[in-house]
Structures are given as C-alpha cells and as structure tokens.
Amino acid sequence: MKKFKKQAFFVAFFSAFLLVFYVAINAVPAQDEKDIIQRVRAAIAARGADWQAGETSMTALSKGERQKRLGALIPEIENPKKMIYSGPLVSTPVKMDWRNQMGENFISSVKNQASCGSCWAFAIVAVMEAMYNIENSTPYGQGNFVSQNFELDLSEQFLVSCSDAGTCQGGYPDEAADYIKRNGIAKEEFLSYAAADAPCNPAPAWINQIYTIEDWGFVTQGIEDREAIYNALQNGPISLYMVIYTDFYSYQSGIYEYTFGENEGGHAILLVGYDKGGNYWICKNSWGANWGENGYFKIKMGQCQSGTWMVAAWGVTPPSFYPPANVAGSKVENKSLLQSEYGNLINWEPNPMNTGINVTKYRIYEQQYGYWIQLGEVDASEFEYFHRGIDQFVQQEYAVTAISDSNQESCAGFITVF
C-alpha cells in the first residue's frame, strides 16, 4: 500500500509539473508582451515604416493560441495548367477597393476563425461571398449599374468538417476551391462555425441550397506578378497568401511591413484592393473586427510573400438541385476504386441499355445525405473521372448517367465503392 501511495504521488507530481511546463511555454507574461510591442515600435521607427503597433486582440493571446489563427498551406509544386492570367490590360486604375465600387461595399462582414487554423476556409469563402454580390448585381440601360450586397453567409465549418482540403491544423485554399466546384458548399445556417474539427453533419435542408463555383485558378503561384494581380482584381477579390511574422500580431493601423520577429507560419486572407501610388495591398483578415483597421489591414507590396499563391474563383451559382433522371441500373461492386499515388478514379463501361443512343458525355453523381449530388461531366470518349473525395474505408455509391445529343439522361448503373 505504501508503495502504491508513493507511485501515485510521483504520478501526480509529474502530471502537475507537465501542466506547469505547458502553461509556461505557451503563455507570454503581460510584461514580456509589452516589451515585445516596445521592441516592435522601436524597429518600426528605425526602419521608417509607416504603421502603428500596440496591444491587440492577438497580443493578448499566448504564442500557441496565436499560431492557431494561422494555417494556410501552399502546394508543393506549381501547376501551370491552373494559371488564369492571359496578358496585361491596356490600363488598370491607380487604386481600387471592392468595399467602395459603384457606390456599394461588395465584401461580406469580417469574421473570426477563433482558435482553429481554418484561415484557408475563410479566405475562399470570402471570395465566393464577394463574387456572388458582384456577379448578381444587375446592369441596366446605357452605362448604369445596379449594385447590391446580398449578405450571403456561407459555412466555413462545412469546408473544415466535410471537405478534403484541410482541418483546424491547416489547409489549402486552392483545394477548398476545387472541393466547392465539385461538391458545393452549405450556408452558415445549416452548419454553424464551431472552430473545431467537428463531424460533417449539416442540417438536412442544406442540400436544397447548395452554392458552387464554375471554376477557379491561380492568379500567381510561387512568384509575385503585380500586373496579373491588378488585372484579376478588376473582376473581383481574390484569396491572398502571406507569411506571418511576430510583429504582425500587434498591427493596429497603417501600411504594414516586416520589422521584427520570427516566421510564425502561413496565413490566407482576402485581397480586396490596392493603391499603386502608396505601394500597398488592402486585405480583409479573419481575426475579428476588433483587430487591425476594423478587421482589415494594408500591407506593402512585396512583403511577406503577399503577392504569391493567389486564388481567384468565379461563376458562383445560386442554389439549384437537379437529381439524375435515371439511375435504376444494377449495382456494380468495387468497380470504381483505382488507387495510385496521384489520386482516386471512378471508372465505368458503356451500358448495353444505351445502345442506339448518341451519347455525347457522361455525368457523374455521388450519394450524399440521401440525395444525388452531381460531381462533374466528361466527354463520351472518356470512361473515368478523377475524384479526390473517395474514402476507401466507407461504403459509398456513385452513379454515372449517359447524356444524349438532346441533353437527355438515359439508363445507367450504380457504382458502389467499399
């Protein structure tokens, strides 16, 4: 019994020691934080930078909690096929800001990702919300324009919980855009933000209000191209990648440039405008409206990789649901899963029941929450579809329908994946 008590004492002591050690390395004493801010201010003055530092909602957090507000990851290699820049315009405005275009603020409200590395989700959702406002504002007459902010609020949690683009430990804005193109995204009311890796469990009605995009592409990848960025911004806001340094947490106002501290990690935000004369970008952050300039900040061009890995999206579609006309064929087990280092494929063969039909393309569906959701289409000469969303450990059903030259869906068989 004495031996047991002695062991219990050491276990309790060691646990308490670990707890104190964890708190010590993650917490920053208030005085130390004030010293850091003073050092940042001194560095700003020495460099002659044009921004103001002070206590913010971020400096009040521990180092560990601050880093949870980051999380943007970038591709390991560039993909030239996803570049969308085709050449310089004749001219672009000297300055622009989508918060004040044609008398309207097209940007959705500032949000707070809280203690979850989901900035990648907030950035691409912010692009979609703004593009929806822009694309659905109505032109009329000669040279006039009816602009409107529809206050669309899409679910970042849907991407965190349901997509294959990332988690609260970080993710990829480009893969989030690709997921939305393939699967769509729910509105906030159907899956509220939890700032956690919660289960994918949206309210059932979300399926009737799916928002998707026509496509997405990189404006820049590993190298900054300001002309490309100016051009892309004429169509709407884009997702911006930047490296965060310690001094950025204490940003209050002005044109930020790096002055002090270490590399804290990658961050994704929304680029809403620029000022060529002032040499800065205008950005919307996801740290709440109490940080920076009411949730926004300006950053000097060329700083912190802020001109790289920019993602644009377009063709935001309003809610629509079109189930397949006929998926009454027999199930084919284990037919669609081909594993390779490049991803997963759904493949099929021509259905004999379609003999005599002039098939022009195939349409691929996935069973989700009791509904058939369209993933995409391929030409009639193709019999496979690349789909990164396949889970090898969950039984999943897909349907492929043959589309005729009169745009009618004909008979097709289920494909079941185990």
C-alpha positions as a Markdown table, in Angstrom:
| # | Residue | x | y | z |
|---|---|---|---|---|
| 1 | Met | 0.0 | 0.0 | 0.0 |
| 2 | Lys | 2.9 | 2.4 | 0.8 |
| 3 | Lys | 4.5 | 1.6 | -2.5 |
| 4 | Phe | 1.2 | 2.3 | -4.3 |
| 5 | Lys | 0.9 | 5.7 | -2.5 |
| 6 | Lys | 4.4 | 6.6 | -3.4 |
| 7 | Gln | 3.9 | 5.8 | -7.0 |
| 8 | Ala | 0.6 | 7.8 | -7.0 |
| 9 | Phe | 2.4 | 10.7 | -5.5 |
| 10 | Phe | 5.1 | 10.7 | -8.2 |
| 11 | Val | 2.5 | 10.4 | -11.0 |
| 12 | Ala | 0.5 | 13.3 | -9.6 |
| 13 | Phe | 3.7 | 15.4 | -9.1 |
| 14 | Phe | 4.9 | 14.6 | -12.7 |
| 15 | Ser | 1.5 | 15.5 | -14.1 |
| 16 | Ala | 1.4 | 18.8 | -12.3 |
| 17 | Phe | 5.0 | 19.5 | -13.5 |
| 18 | Leu | 3.9 | 18.9 | -17.1 |
| 19 | Leu | 0.9 | 21.2 | -16.7 |
| 20 | Val | 3.0 | 24.0 | -15.3 |
| 21 | Phe | 5.6 | 23.5 | -18.0 |
| 22 | Tyr | 2.9 | 23.6 | -20.8 |
| 23 | Val | 1.4 | 26.8 | -19.4 |
| 24 | Ala | 4.9 | 28.3 | -19.1 |
| 25 | Ile | 5.9 | 27.7 | -22.7 |
| 26 | Asn | 2.6 | 28.8 | -24.2 |
| 27 | Ala | 1.8 | 31.8 | -22.0 |
| 28 | Val | 3.5 | 35.1 | -22.5 |
| 29 | Pro | 3.6 | 37.2 | -19.3 |
| 30 | Ala | 1.9 | 40.6 | -19.8 |
| 31 | Gln | 5.2 | 42.5 | -19.2 |
| 32 | Asp | 7.1 | 40.4 | -21.7 |
| 33 | Glu | 4.3 | 41.1 | -24.3 |
| 34 | Lys | 4.6 | 44.9 | -23.6 |
| 35 | Asp | 8.4 | 44.6 | -24.1 |
| 36 | Ile | 7.8 | 42.9 | -27.4 |
| 37 | Ile | 5.5 | 45.7 | -28.5 |
| 38 | Gln | 8.1 | 48.3 | -27.5 |
| 39 | Arg | 10.7 | 46.4 | -29.5 |
| 40 | Val | 8.4 | 46.3 | -32.5 |
| 41 | Arg | 7.7 | 50.1 | -32.2 |
| 42 | Ala | 11.5 | 50.7 | -32.0 |
| 43 | Ala | 12.0 | 48.6 | -35.1 |
| 44 | Ile | 9.3 | 50.5 | -37.0 |
| 45 | Ala | 10.9 | 53.8 | -36.1 |
| 46 | Ala | 14.4 | 52.5 | -37.1 |
| 47 | Arg | 13.1 | 51.3 | -40.4 |
| 48 | Gly | 11.0 | 54.4 | -41.0 |
| 49 | Ala | 8.0 | 52.1 | -41.6 |
| 50 | Asp | 4.5 | 53.6 | -41.9 |
| 51 | Trp | 2.4 | 51.6 | -39.5 |
| 52 | Gln | 1.4 | 51.6 | -35.8 |
| 53 | Ala | 1.8 | 48.8 | -33.3 |
| 54 | Gly | 0.2 | 48.2 | -30.0 |
| 55 | Glu | -1.9 | 45.9 | -27.8 |
| 56 | Thr | -4.4 | 44.0 | -29.9 |
| 57 | Ser | -6.8 | 41.0 | -29.5 |
| 58 | Met | -3.9 | 38.9 | -30.8 |
| 59 | Thr | -1.2 | 40.1 | -28.5 |
| 60 | Ala | -3.5 | 39.2 | -25.6 |
| 61 | Leu | -3.2 | 35.5 | -26.6 |
| 62 | Ser | -0.5 | 33.0 | -25.8 |
| 63 | Lys | 2.0 | 32.1 | -28.5 |
| 64 | Gly | 0.3 | 28.8 | -29.0 |
| 65 | Glu | -3.1 | 30.3 | -29.4 |
| 66 | Arg | -1.9 | 32.9 | -31.8 |
| 67 | Gln | -0.4 | 30.3 | -34.1 |
| 68 | Lys | -3.8 | 28.5 | -34.1 |
| 69 | Arg | -5.1 | 31.6 | -36.0 |
| 70 | Leu | -2.8 | 30.7 | -39.0 |
| 71 | Gly | -2.9 | 27.5 | -41.1 |
| 72 | Ala | -2.6 | 28.3 | -44.8 |
| 73 | Leu | -0.6 | 25.7 | -46.7 |
| 74 | Ile | 0.7 | 26.0 | -50.2 |
| 75 | Pro | 1.2 | 23.4 | -53.0 |
| 76 | Glu | 4.5 | 21.6 | -53.1 |
| 77 | Ile | 4.8 | 22.2 | -56.8 |
| 78 | Glu | 3.4 | 24.7 | -59.2 |
| 79 | Asn | 0.6 | 23.8 | -61.6 |
| 80 | Pro | 0.8 | 25.9 | -64.9 |
| 81 | Lys | -2.5 | 24.5 | -66.1 |
| 82 | Lys | -4.3 | 26.3 | -63.3 |
| 83 | Met | -2.9 | 29.7 | -64.1 |
| 84 | Ile | -5.6 | 32.2 | -65.4 |
| 85 | Tyr | -3.5 | 35.2 | -66.3 |
| 86 | Ser | -3.5 | 35.8 | -70.1 |
| 87 | Gly | -1.8 | 39.1 | -70.5 |
| 88 | Pro | -1.8 | 42.7 | -69.2 |
| 89 | Leu | -4.7 | 45.1 | -69.7 |
| 90 | Val | -4.2 | 48.3 | -71.5 |
| 91 | Ser | -4.5 | 50.1 | -68.2 |
| 92 | Thr | -5.8 | 49.4 | -64.7 |
| 93 | Pro | -6.9 | 52.1 | -62.2 |
| 94 | Val | -4.3 | 53.6 | -59.9 |
| 95 | Lys | -6.2 | 52.4 | -56.9 |
| 96 | Met | -9.3 | 50.4 | -56.3 |
| 97 | Asp | -11.2 | 48.9 | -53.3 |
| 98 | Trp | -14.1 | 46.5 | -53.6 |
| 99 | Arg | -15.5 | 48.0 | -50.4 |
| 100 | Asn | -16.4 | 51.1 | -52.4 |
| 101 | Gln | -17.1 | 50.2 | -56.0 |
| 102 | Met | -20.1 | 51.8 | -57.8 |
| 103 | Gly | -21.4 | 53.0 | -54.5 |
| 104 | Glu | -21.5 | 49.6 | -52.9 |
| 105 | Asn | -19.5 | 47.5 | -50.5 |
| 106 | Phe | -19.4 | 44.1 | -52.1 |
| 107 | Ile | -17.4 | 42.4 | -49.3 |
| 108 | Ser | -19.1 | 40.3 | -46.7 |
| 109 | Ser | -18.7 | 41.1 | -43.0 |
| 110 | Val | -15.5 | 40.4 | -41.1 |
| 111 | Lys | -15.5 | 37.0 | -39.4 |
| 112 | Asn | -13.4 | 35.4 | -36.7 |
| 113 | Gln | -11.8 | 32.0 | -37.2 |
| 114 | Ala | -11.0 | 31.8 | -33.4 |
| 115 | Ser | -8.8 | 29.0 | -32.1 |
| 116 | Cys | -8.7 | 27.0 | -35.3 |
| 117 | Gly | -6.3 | 27.1 | -38.2 |
| 118 | Ser | -9.1 | 27.5 | -40.8 |
| 119 | Cys | -8.0 | 30.7 | -42.4 |
| 120 | Trp | -7.8 | 28.7 | -45.7 |
| 121 | Ala | -11.5 | 28.1 | -45.5 |
| 122 | Phe | -12.4 | 31.7 | -44.5 |
| 123 | Ala | -10.4 | 33.1 | -47.4 |
| 124 | Ile | -12.0 | 31.1 | -50.2 |
| 125 | Val | -15.5 | 31.6 | -48.6 |
| 126 | Ala | -14.9 | 35.3 | -48.6 |
| 127 | Val | -14.0 | 35.2 | -52.3 |
| 128 | Met | -17.3 | 33.3 | -53.0 |
| 129 | Glu | -19.4 | 35.7 | -51.0 |
| 130 | Ala | -18.0 | 38.8 | -52.7 |
| 131 | Met | -18.1 | 37.3 | -56.2 |
| 132 | Tyr | -21.8 | 36.3 | -55.6 |
| 133 | Asn | -22.5 | 40.0 | -54.9 |
| 134 | Ile | -20.6 | 41.2 | -57.9 |
| 135 | Glu | -21.9 | 38.7 | -60.4 |
| 136 | Asn | -25.5 | 39.1 | -59.3 |
| 137 | Ser | -25.6 | 42.9 | -59.4 |
| 138 | Thr | -27.7 | 43.9 | -62.3 |
| 139 | Pro | -26.6 | 46.1 | -65.3 |
| 140 | Tyr | -29.3 | 48.2 | -66.9 |
| 141 | Gly | -29.6 | 50.9 | -69.5 |
| 142 | Gln | -26.6 | 52.5 | -71.0 |
| 143 | Gly | -23.5 | 52.6 | -68.7 |
| 144 | Asn | -25.5 | 52.3 | -65.5 |
| 145 | Phe | -25.3 | 49.6 | -62.9 |
| 146 | Val | -27.5 | 48.4 | -60.0 |
| 147 | Ser | -25.1 | 47.1 | -57.3 |
| 148 | Gln | -26.1 | 45.1 | -54.3 |
| 149 | Asn | -24.6 | 43.3 | -51.3 |
| 150 | Phe | -26.8 | 40.2 | -50.8 |
| 151 | Glu | -25.2 | 39.4 | -47.4 |
| 152 | Leu | -24.6 | 35.8 | -48.4 |
| 153 | Asp | -23.1 | 33.9 | -45.4 |
| 154 | Leu | -21.6 | 30.5 | -46.4 |
| 155 | Ser | -20.3 | 27.9 | -44.0 |
| 156 | Glu | -16.6 | 27.8 | -43.3 |
| 157 | Gln | -17.2 | 24.9 | -41.0 |
| 158 | Phe | -18.6 | 22.9 | -43.9 |
| 159 | Leu | -15.2 | 23.0 | -45.5 |
| 160 | Val | -13.4 | 22.2 | -42.2 |
| 161 | Ser | -15.7 | 19.2 | -41.4 |
| 162 | Cys | -16.7 | 17.9 | -44.8 |
| 163 | Ser | -14.0 | 18.7 | -47.4 |
| 164 | Asp | -10.7 | 17.0 | -48.1 |
| 165 | Ala | -9.0 | 20.4 | -48.2 |
| 166 | Gly | -7.9 | 20.8 | -44.6 |
| 167 | Thr | -8.7 | 20.8 | -40.9 |
| 168 | Cys | -8.1 | 23.1 | -37.9 |
| 169 | Gln | -4.5 | 22.1 | -38.2 |
| 170 | Gly | -4.3 | 23.9 | -41.6 |
| 171 | Gly | -5.4 | 23.5 | -45.2 |
| 172 | Tyr | -5.2 | 24.6 | -48.8 |
| 173 | Pro | -7.3 | 27.4 | -50.3 |
| 174 | Asp | -6.9 | 26.0 | -53.8 |
| 175 | Glu | -8.1 | 22.6 | -52.8 |
| 176 | Ala | -11.0 | 24.2 | -50.9 |
| 177 | Ala | -12.0 | 25.9 | -54.2 |
| 178 | Asp | -11.7 | 22.7 | -56.0 |
| 179 | Tyr | -13.9 | 20.9 | -53.5 |
| 180 | Ile | -16.6 | 23.6 | -53.8 |
| 181 | Lys | -16.5 | 23.3 | -57.6 |
| 182 | Arg | -17.0 | 19.5 | -57.3 |
| 183 | Asn | -19.4 | 19.3 | -54.3 |
| 184 | Gly | -20.7 | 22.7 | -53.4 |
| 185 | Ile | -20.9 | 24.4 | -50.0 |
| 186 | Ala | -23.7 | 24.9 | -47.5 |
| 187 | Lys | -24.9 | 28.2 | -46.0 |
| 188 | Glu | -23.8 | 29.1 | -42.4 |
| 189 | Glu | -27.4 | 28.5 | -41.1 |
| 190 | Phe | -27.1 | 24.7 | -42.0 |
| 191 | Leu | -23.7 | 24.2 | -40.3 |
| 192 | Ser | -22.6 | 26.9 | -37.9 |
| 193 | Tyr | -18.9 | 27.6 | -37.2 |
| 194 | Ala | -17.6 | 25.6 | -34.3 |
| 195 | Ala | -13.8 | 26.4 | -34.6 |
| 196 | Ala | -13.1 | 22.7 | -34.2 |
| 197 | Asp | -12.7 | 19.5 | -36.3 |
| 198 | Ala | -16.4 | 18.6 | -35.8 |
| 199 | Pro | -18.3 | 15.9 | -37.7 |
| 200 | Cys | -19.8 | 16.6 | -41.1 |
| 201 | Asn | -23.4 | 16.9 | -40.0 |
| 202 | Pro | -25.2 | 19.8 | -41.7 |
| 203 | Ala | -28.9 | 20.2 | -41.3 |
| 204 | Pro | -30.7 | 18.1 | -44.0 |
| 205 | Ala | -32.2 | 21.1 | -45.7 |
| 206 | Trp | -28.7 | 22.3 | -46.8 |
| 207 | Ile | -28.9 | 20.0 | -49.9 |
| 208 | Asn | -31.6 | 22.2 | -51.4 |
| 209 | Gln | -29.4 | 25.4 | -51.1 |
| 210 | Ile | -26.0 | 24.3 | -52.4 |
| 211 | Tyr | -23.7 | 27.0 | -53.7 |
| 212 | Thr | -21.0 | 26.1 | -56.2 |
| 213 | Ile | -18.5 | 27.8 | -58.5 |
| 214 | Glu | -18.0 | 27.5 | -62.2 |
| 215 | Asp | -14.2 | 27.3 | -61.8 |
| 216 | Trp | -11.1 | 28.7 | -60.0 |
| 217 | Gly | -7.5 | 29.3 | -60.9 |
| 218 | Phe | -4.2 | 30.8 | -59.7 |
| 219 | Val | -3.5 | 34.4 | -60.4 |
| 220 | Thr | 0.1 | 33.9 | -59.2 |
| 221 | Gln | 1.9 | 30.9 | -57.8 |
| 222 | Gly | 5.4 | 31.0 | -56.4 |
| 223 | Ile | 6.4 | 34.4 | -57.9 |
| 224 | Glu | 4.7 | 37.8 | -57.4 |
| 225 | Asp | 3.2 | 39.3 | -60.6 |
| 226 | Arg | 1.6 | 42.7 | -59.8 |
| 227 | Glu | 0.2 | 43.2 | -63.3 |
| 228 | Ala | -1.6 | 39.9 | -63.0 |
| 229 | Ile | -2.9 | 40.8 | -59.6 |
| 230 | Tyr | -4.2 | 44.2 | -60.8 |
| 231 | Asn | -5.9 | 42.5 | -63.7 |
| 232 | Ala | -7.6 | 39.8 | -61.6 |
| 233 | Leu | -8.8 | 42.3 | -59.1 |
| 234 | Gln | -10.8 | 44.1 | -61.8 |
| 235 | Asn | -13.2 | 41.1 | -61.8 |
| 236 | Gly | -13.4 | 40.7 | -58.0 |
| 237 | Pro | -11.5 | 40.0 | -54.7 |
| 238 | Ile | -9.1 | 37.0 | -54.6 |
| 239 | Ser | -7.5 | 34.9 | -51.9 |
| 240 | Leu | -4.0 | 36.0 | -50.8 |
| 241 | Tyr | -1.3 | 34.0 | -49.1 |
| 242 | Met | 1.3 | 35.7 | -46.8 |
| 243 | Val | 3.9 | 34.7 | -44.2 |
| 244 | Ile | 3.1 | 36.0 | -40.7 |
| 245 | Tyr | 5.9 | 37.4 | -38.5 |
| 246 | Thr | 5.7 | 38.1 | -34.8 |
| 247 | Asp | 5.3 | 41.9 | -35.2 |
| 248 | Phe | 2.1 | 41.4 | -37.4 |
| 249 | Tyr | 0.1 | 40.4 | -34.3 |
| 250 | Ser | 0.5 | 43.9 | -32.9 |
| 251 | Tyr | -0.7 | 45.7 | -36.1 |
| 252 | Gln | -3.2 | 48.4 | -35.4 |
| 253 | Ser | -3.2 | 50.6 | -38.5 |
| 254 | Gly | -1.1 | 51.9 | -41.4 |
| 255 | Ile | 0.8 | 50.1 | -44.2 |
| 256 | Tyr | 2.4 | 47.0 | -42.6 |
| 257 | Glu | 5.9 | 45.8 | -43.5 |
| 258 | Tyr | 8.1 | 43.4 | -41.6 |
| 259 | Thr | 10.2 | 44.9 | -38.9 |
| 260 | Phe | 10.7 | 42.4 | -36.1 |
| 261 | Gly | 10.3 | 38.8 | -35.1 |
| 262 | Glu | 10.3 | 35.2 | -36.4 |
| 263 | Asn | 8.4 | 33.4 | -39.1 |
| 264 | Glu | 5.2 | 32.2 | -37.3 |
| 265 | Gly | 3.6 | 30.4 | -40.3 |
| 266 | Gly | 1.4 | 30.9 | -43.4 |
| 267 | His | -1.9 | 32.7 | -43.4 |
| 268 | Ala | -4.7 | 33.1 | -46.0 |
| 269 | Ile | -6.8 | 36.3 | -46.3 |
| 270 | Leu | -8.9 | 38.2 | -48.8 |
| 271 | Leu | -7.3 | 40.8 | -51.1 |
| 272 | Val | -10.0 | 43.5 | -51.8 |
| 273 | Gly | -7.9 | 46.3 | -53.4 |
| 274 | Tyr | -4.7 | 48.1 | -53.9 |
| 275 | Asp | -3.1 | 51.6 | -54.2 |
| 276 | Lys | -0.3 | 51.7 | -56.8 |
| 277 | Gly | 0.9 | 55.2 | -55.6 |
| 278 | Gly | 1.0 | 54.1 | -52.0 |
| 279 | Asn | 2.6 | 50.7 | -53.0 |
| 280 | Tyr | 0.2 | 48.6 | -50.8 |
| 281 | Trp | -2.5 | 45.9 | -50.9 |
| 282 | Ile | -5.8 | 46.2 | -49.0 |
| 283 | Cys | -6.8 | 43.0 | -47.2 |
| 284 | Lys | -9.6 | 41.5 | -45.1 |
| 285 | Asn | -8.5 | 39.3 | -42.3 |
| 286 | Ser | -10.3 | 36.6 | -40.3 |
| 287 | Trp | -9.3 | 37.6 | -36.8 |
| 288 | Gly | -12.5 | 39.5 | -36.0 |
| 289 | Ala | -13.4 | 43.2 | -36.4 |
| 290 | Asn | -11.6 | 44.2 | -33.2 |
| 291 | Trp | -8.2 | 43.6 | -34.8 |
| 292 | Gly | -6.4 | 46.0 | -37.1 |
| 293 | Glu | -8.4 | 48.5 | -39.0 |
| 294 | Asn | -11.8 | 47.1 | -38.2 |
| 295 | Gly | -10.7 | 43.6 | -39.3 |
| 296 | Tyr | -8.7 | 44.9 | -42.3 |
| 297 | Phe | -5.1 | 45.8 | -42.9 |
| 298 | Lys | -2.8 | 47.3 | -45.6 |
| 299 | Ile | 0.5 | 45.6 | -46.5 |
| 300 | Lys | 3.4 | 47.0 | -48.5 |
| 301 | Met | 3.7 | 45.2 | -51.9 |
| 302 | Gly | 6.4 | 42.6 | -52.0 |
| 303 | Gln | 6.3 | 41.9 | -48.2 |
| 304 | Cys | 5.9 | 38.5 | -46.6 |
| 305 | Gln | 5.3 | 36.7 | -49.9 |
| 306 | Ser | 2.0 | 38.6 | -50.1 |
| 307 | Gly | 2.0 | 38.5 | -53.9 |
| 308 | Thr | 2.2 | 34.7 | -54.2 |
| 309 | Trp | -0.2 | 31.8 | -54.4 |
| 310 | Met | -3.3 | 33.9 | -55.1 |
| 311 | Val | -6.5 | 32.1 | -55.9 |
| 312 | Ala | -9.5 | 33.5 | -57.9 |
| 313 | Ala | -12.9 | 31.9 | -58.3 |
| 314 | Trp | -15.9 | 32.8 | -60.4 |
| 315 | Gly | -19.3 | 31.7 | -61.6 |
| 316 | Val | -20.9 | 31.5 | -58.1 |
| 317 | Thr | -24.2 | 29.7 | -58.8 |
| 318 | Pro | -27.3 | 30.3 | -56.7 |
| 319 | Pro | -29.0 | 27.2 | -55.1 |
| 320 | Ser | -30.2 | 24.6 | -57.5 |
| 321 | Phe | -30.7 | 20.8 | -57.3 |
| 322 | Tyr | -31.1 | 18.6 | -60.3 |
| 323 | Pro | -31.3 | 14.9 | -59.5 |
| 324 | Pro | -30.3 | 12.4 | -62.2 |
| 325 | Ala | -33.3 | 11.2 | -64.3 |
| 326 | Asn | -32.5 | 7.5 | -64.2 |
| 327 | Val | -30.0 | 5.6 | -62.0 |
| 328 | Ala | -32.1 | 2.4 | -61.9 |
| 329 | Gly | -29.4 | 0.1 | -63.1 |
| 330 | Ser | -27.8 | -2.8 | -61.1 |
| 331 | Lys | -25.1 | -2.1 | -58.6 |
| 332 | Val | -21.5 | -2.9 | -59.6 |
| 333 | Glu | -19.4 | -3.6 | -56.5 |
| 334 | Asn | -15.7 | -2.5 | -56.2 |
| 335 | Lys | -15.6 | -1.3 | -59.8 |
| 336 | Ser | -14.6 | 2.3 | -59.4 |
| 337 | Leu | -11.7 | 2.5 | -57.0 |
| 338 | Leu | -8.3 | 2.6 | -58.6 |
| 339 | Gln | -5.6 | 3.6 | -56.1 |
| 340 | Ser | -2.5 | 5.4 | -57.3 |
| 341 | Glu | -0.1 | 8.0 | -55.9 |
| 342 | Tyr | -2.0 | 10.6 | -57.9 |
| 343 | Gly | -5.4 | 10.0 | -56.5 |
| 344 | Asn | -8.7 | 8.1 | -57.0 |
| 345 | Leu | -10.6 | 7.3 | -60.1 |
| 346 | Ile | -14.3 | 6.4 | -60.7 |
| 347 | Asn | -14.4 | 4.3 | -63.9 |
| 348 | Trp | -17.2 | 2.6 | -65.8 |
| 349 | Glu | -18.1 | 0.8 | -69.1 |
| 350 | Pro | -20.7 | 1.6 | -71.7 |
| 351 | Asn | -24.1 | 0.3 | -70.6 |
| 352 | Pro | -25.7 | -2.1 | -73.1 |
| 353 | Met | -29.1 | -0.4 | -72.4 |
| 354 | Asn | -27.8 | 2.7 | -74.1 |
| 355 | Thr | -27.2 | 1.0 | -77.5 |
| 356 | Gly | -28.6 | 3.2 | -80.2 |
| 357 | Ile | -28.4 | 6.4 | -78.2 |
| 358 | Asn | -25.9 | 9.1 | -79.4 |
| 359 | Val | -24.0 | 9.6 | -76.2 |
| 360 | Thr | -22.2 | 13.0 | -76.1 |
| 361 | Lys | -21.0 | 12.9 | -72.5 |
| 362 | Tyr | -21.2 | 11.2 | -69.1 |
| 363 | Arg | -22.4 | 12.8 | -65.9 |
| 364 | Ile | -21.1 | 11.6 | -62.5 |
| 365 | Tyr | -23.1 | 11.7 | -59.3 |
| 366 | Glu | -22.4 | 10.9 | -55.6 |
| 367 | Gln | -24.9 | 9.8 | -53.0 |
| 368 | Gln | -24.8 | 12.4 | -50.1 |
| 369 | Tyr | -27.3 | 12.5 | -47.2 |
| 370 | Gly | -29.9 | 10.6 | -49.3 |
| 371 | Tyr | -29.6 | 12.8 | -52.3 |
| 372 | Trp | -27.7 | 12.5 | -55.6 |
| 373 | Ile | -25.2 | 15.3 | -56.0 |
| 374 | Gln | -23.5 | 16.0 | -59.4 |
| 375 | Leu | -19.7 | 15.8 | -59.3 |
| 376 | Gly | -18.9 | 16.6 | -62.9 |
| 377 | Glu | -19.1 | 15.6 | -66.5 |
| 378 | Val | -16.6 | 14.1 | -69.0 |
| 379 | Asp | -16.7 | 13.6 | -72.8 |
| 380 | Ala | -18.3 | 10.4 | -74.3 |
| 381 | Ser | -14.8 | 9.1 | -75.2 |
| 382 | Glu | -13.8 | 9.0 | -71.5 |
| 383 | Phe | -14.8 | 6.3 | -69.1 |
| 384 | Glu | -13.2 | 7.6 | -65.9 |
| 385 | Tyr | -13.5 | 10.6 | -63.5 |
| 386 | Phe | -10.8 | 11.8 | -61.1 |
| 387 | His | -12.3 | 12.3 | -57.6 |
| 388 | Arg | -10.2 | 13.0 | -54.6 |
| 389 | Gly | -13.2 | 12.7 | -52.3 |
| 390 | Ile | -13.3 | 8.9 | -52.3 |
| 391 | Asp | -12.9 | 7.4 | -48.8 |
| 392 | Gln | -11.5 | 3.8 | -49.0 |
| 393 | Phe | -13.0 | 2.9 | -45.6 |
| 394 | Val | -16.6 | 4.0 | -46.1 |
| 395 | Gln | -19.1 | 2.3 | -48.5 |
| 396 | Gln | -20.1 | 5.0 | -51.0 |
| 397 | Glu | -22.4 | 4.9 | -54.1 |
| 398 | Tyr | -21.8 | 6.7 | -57.3 |
| 399 | Ala | -24.0 | 6.9 | -60.4 |
| 400 | Val | -22.9 | 7.6 | -64.0 |
| 401 | Thr | -25.5 | 8.6 | -66.5 |
| 402 | Ala | -25.1 | 8.8 | -70.3 |
| 403 | Ile | -26.2 | 12.1 | -71.8 |
| 404 | Ser | -27.7 | 12.1 | -75.3 |
| 405 | Asp | -27.3 | 14.7 | -78.0 |
| 406 | Ser | -30.7 | 16.0 | -77.0 |
| 407 | Asn | -29.4 | 16.5 | -73.5 |
| 408 | Gln | -31.5 | 13.7 | -72.0 |
| 409 | Glu | -30.2 | 11.3 | -69.3 |
| 410 | Ser | -30.5 | 7.7 | -70.2 |
| 411 | Cys | -30.2 | 4.4 | -68.2 |
| 412 | Ala | -27.0 | 3.8 | -66.1 |
| 413 | Gly | -25.8 | 1.6 | -63.4 |
| 414 | Phe | -24.8 | 2.3 | -59.8 |
| 415 | Ile | -21.1 | 2.0 | -58.9 |
| 416 | Thr | -20.5 | 1.0 | -55.3 |
| 417 | Val | -17.2 | 1.8 | -53.5 |
| 418 | Phe | -16.2 | 0.0 | -50.4 |
